[in-house]
């Protein structure tokens, strides 16, 4: 039997089980861990060698610490919820607080759930794996009394990794649900200061000291009124990251001709270009200044469905409501190429 170009394989990351997708023609390989389903590493061919373009959890110990959000799938909410509390269906619900200093709960709880391998396969065009989370049930998770299944599908093709996250309400009551991705990307050059960043955003989200968007319309500021955060194509600031500190969301992203919203990082020194694409939503960018390990080593480019603290924002209610029997998907991914 002839071998196909792509394949999947199983492995281990310490005590954690992994699934890898591989392009045997180029050596490109993306590895994922079943705990939460994050991308651990993605080696791509570049200038005659394989280069890891991600800054994921470097050791099993880092994964166990669950700090930095390295390539976490964020669900059933993204980023932060104020005080870990929100109102839904006439009840005040309490998720608890992970960060006592800022009084927030972070990035959902899929990050700490062991995913099942729902499906995997490969052929001459792609390798793919779907992880599933089918344990979110009423009474099982503090502050989230809903029945929601979540599916995470990764598809590897030449130079590209596609991701789709789907939430499916299998319960009898409407549930709040939104999702996103928290990957860090790096280039052959050391650090991020020399990189060029392009974000096609018309609006910067204005947040308080706890990184929670301001109430109502005060959260939205035209990008031209925040020139230090203007990374639009051809920006007067030159798009160089330099020493800029960024931990902010960008909205009203301009779509390319094919409808995708694209955020790009270019490394002038090596010629590598990394493009994160998404079908809708916002882009959250983090320069990693507050990371305990490897600060400013990579850029977090986070496609997110809705605004941070969406569970507490009336204008987000329709976007996050998942009716009984309904499902909603969010598609995004990343491409790597030479300039």
LUMSEDREN-869888 format. One line per 5 residues: number of its first residue (from 1); their letters; for each residue x, y, z of C-alpha. Coordinates in steps of 0.05 Angstrom, whole numbers. Layout:
BEGIN
NUM> A> X Y Z; ...
end
This chain:
BEGIN
1> XXXXX> 0 0 0; 28 68 -20; 42 116 36; 3 181 38; 40 247 43
6> XXXXX> 9 265 110; 4 224 173; -16 226 246; 21 196 305; 15 190 380
11> XXXXX> 68 207 431; 81 233 501; 101 298 533; 123 274 601; 61 239 628
16> XXXXX> 15 275 578; -10 242 515; 1 278 449; -22 275 377; 22 299 320
21> XXXXX> 4 318 248; 60 311 198; 75 329 126; 125 275 106; 144 311 42
26> XXXXX> 171 372 79; 181 348 150; 131 398 177; 102 373 242; 52 401 291
31> XXXXX> 44 369 359; -15 377 407; -25 354 478; -91 323 499; -95 364 563
36> XXXXX> -134 423 537; -113 411 465; -59 465 458; -7 467 404; 60 448 435
41> XXXXX> 105 460 375; 101 469 300; 164 456 261; 163 483 190; 215 479 135
46> XXXXX> 251 546 127; 316 560 90; 337 487 89; 321 468 161; 262 456 206
51> XXXXX> 244 515 251; 195 516 309; 152 578 299; 114 572 365; 134 586 437
56> XXXXX> 90 534 471; 98 499 537; 172 480 537; 167 425 590; 113 383 622
61> XXXXX> 125 423 685; 106 487 649; 43 455 624; 26 432 694; 35 503 720
66> XXXXX> -14 527 667; 16 597 664; 22 643 604; -35 612 565; 13 583 514
71> XXXXX> -31 562 455; -91 547 500; -158 539 467; -199 590 506; -269 565 519
76> XXXXX> -325 570 541; -301 642 549; -241 682 526; -192 726 564; -220 753 630
81> XXXXX> -285 756 669; -291 811 720; -292 781 790; -306 713 760; -380 732 763
86> XXXXX> -436 744 714; -512 743 709; -549 693 666; -621 669 665; -637 713 725
91> XXXXX> -582 682 768; -517 710 793; -463 659 777; -393 654 807; -336 621 770
96> XXXXX> -285 638 824; -222 679 816; -155 654 789; -118 720 793; -131 750 862
101> XXXXX> -91 813 846; -135 832 787; -196 795 812; -210 758 747; -218 687 721
106> XXXXX> -178 672 658; -187 639 591; -242 587 606; -232 518 635; -221 475 574
111> XXXXX> -147 487 588; -149 439 646; -194 385 616; -166 322 585; -193 320 514
116> XXXXX> -214 257 478; -191 242 407; -257 245 371; -228 232 302; -161 233 265
121> XXXXX> -139 219 195; -92 236 138; -88 231 63; -48 261 6; -72 332 21
126> XXXXX> -76 340 96; -72 311 166; -125 327 217; -147 312 288; -210 330 326
131> XXXXX> -208 333 402; -273 332 440; -294 355 510; -359 323 531; -356 330 606
136> XXXXX> -383 401 615; -448 386 650; -493 420 700; -462 415 769; -393 395 744
141> XXXXX> -360 463 738; -367 519 788; -408 577 761; -424 544 694; -488 503 702
146> XXXXX> -495 485 629; -487 425 584; -440 442 527; -397 397 484; -335 428 451
151> XXXXX> -298 403 390; -228 427 369; -205 408 299; -134 420 273; -117 410 200
156> XXXXX> -46 412 174; -33 427 100; 32 453 68; 53 516 106; -14 523 140
161> XXXXX> -51 502 203; -126 510 206; -165 509 271; -240 504 283; -272 507 352
166> XXXXX> -345 487 358; -391 494 418; -454 451 419; -509 461 470; -534 392 490
171> XXXXX> -575 417 548; -644 446 557; -625 518 573; -590 573 534; -516 576 552
176> XXXXX> -463 630 547; -406 608 501; -348 640 464; -279 617 445; -211 638 420
181> XXXXX> -138 617 415; -77 640 454; -15 621 413; 54 653 415; 94 658 350
186> XXXXX> 168 669 341; 217 675 282; 290 655 273; 310 724 300; 318 731 375
191> XXXXX> 262 767 411; 207 810 381; 235 881 378; 259 874 306; 194 846 279
196> XXXXX> 143 883 237; 70 875 258; 9 889 214; -60 891 246; -115 916 199
201> XXXXX> -155 946 256; -198 1008 255; -210 1007 330; -169 996 392; -204 969 453
206> XXXXX> -192 1013 514; -184 975 579; -172 990 652; -111 970 693; -140 900 700
211> XXXXX> -145 892 624; -221 895 627; -252 938 572; -285 1002 595; -361 1002 598
216> XXXXX> -403 1014 536; -378 1057 479; -319 1082 521; -285 1016 505; -277 1033 431
221> XXXXX> -227 1084 407; -211 1099 333; -142 1072 319; -118 1139 292; -130 1168 361
226> XXXXX> -82 1117 390; -22 1125 344; 25 1083 387; -21 1024 374; -31 1038 300
231> XXXXX> -4 977 264; -47 984 202; -14 971 134; 32 1028 118; 25 1059 187
236> XXXXX> 65 1122 200; 98 1088 258; 129 1039 209; 97 976 239; 161 959 277
241> XXXXX> 147 928 345; 209 959 375; 203 966 450; 127 976 448; 89 941 504
246> XXXXX> 22 914 480; -31 874 516; -94 898 480; -150 878 434; -161 906 365
251> XXXXX> -230 909 332; -263 925 266; -211 887 227; -211 899 152; -221 836 111
256> XXXXX> -179 815 52; -212 801 -15; -227 729 5; -263 751 69; -210 729 119
261> XXXXX> -183 778 171; -107 774 172; -55 796 223; 17 791 199; 85 787 231
266> XXXXX> 146 796 187; 219 784 206; 261 829 161; 325 795 183; 305 725 162
271> XXXXX> 249 738 113; 199 695 151; 127 718 150; 74 690 197; 1 705 183
276> XXXXX> -56 692 232; -123 690 197; -193 689 226; -264 691 198; -290 744 246
281> XXXXX> -280 774 315; -223 812 347; -148 804 350; -114 808 419; -39 821 417
286> XXXXX> 8 809 476; 82 824 474; 95 778 533; 127 829 579; 97 800 642
291> XXXXX> 113 727 629; 154 694 683; 191 653 631; 218 677 563; 188 748 565
296> XXXXX> 185 784 498; 211 722 464; 148 713 420; 85 750 402; 18 725 425
301> XXXXX> -31 735 368; -99 714 395; -160 709 350; -221 717 394; -296 715 378
306> XXXXX> -318 772 423; -295 826 470; -261 809 536; -310 802 594; -366 788 544
311> XXXXX> -406 750 596; -417 817 630; -429 861 569; -501 869 545; -478 885 474
316> XXXXX> -446 816 470; -506 777 495; -532 756 427; -463 737 402; -449 690 461
321> XXXXX> -517 658 470; -520 585 450; -592 561 447; -611 490 466; -593 443 409
326> XXXXX> -552 497 373; -479 498 356; -431 552 334; -362 548 304; -303 596 301
331> XXXXX> -250 585 247; -179 613 247; -108 590 235; -37 608 215; 6 607 154
336> XXXX> 82 611 149; 119 635 87; 181 671 62; 174 745 46
end
